[in-house]
Amino acid sequence: MMRIANADGDDGSAESTESSAFIFTGQGELANVDAILQVSVQANHERYEEMKRRFPAMHEALKMLMWDEIEEGRQKGIQEGRQEQARETAYELQDMGMTADKIARAVKVSLETVQKWFAERATLAKSTAPL
């Protein structure tokens, strides 16, 4: 059973806590939401690891049931990694004086994507430049 800390900081089931999850309304209370979620995630992670050790067959069955989602997430991560590498390479090539159209061909993305990256980089440089 998933466990989650409720608004009072008590450990309870996710199902019994669901109805009280929306009681965080004040600004001060909202600041605590992240901390509470982190504690709940850690508690569930420890329980998951324990269950994985005690019931390896159940763990394998769950992996099989969730395989499509796991694979989709893995593929998305690979694609994001490739995109980030292309962006970093584009920045390096820009710093070496290469034109945006040649960079787009080199990193195999559209010219519009390269121009967007460079615009974002310029905006970030302006926002972090000393006054």
Phi, psi and omega in degrees: 000135176292140179244149179210146177279133180271185185301332179273001181084004179279150177277127180212175179285153178300322182295315182286341182268343184307316183290335180267000184293339184263011181279352177284100184240325182283156182300319179296322179291323181296330179295335181275346185302314182299316180297318180295318179296321179297317178297317180295318179298314180299316179298317180292324178297316178298317178295320179299313180298320178297313180296323179297320178289318185283328185229070183298327179294320178294320179300314179296321179297318179295319178300318179295319180295327185259009186306316182300315180293320178297312181295320177299316178295321179295315179297320178297318178297319177298314181297317179296322178296318178296319181295318180294321178296319178298319180297313180298319177296319178299318178297318179296317179293323176298316179297334178274358175095008180286146180286157182299321181292323177291323178297317179301317178293320183294320183263002174061048172227170181288156176300322179299322179295315179298316179297323177296314178302315182293324177294317178297319179297318180294318179297317179295320179297321179292321183287338181255359180290142177295148182280000000 
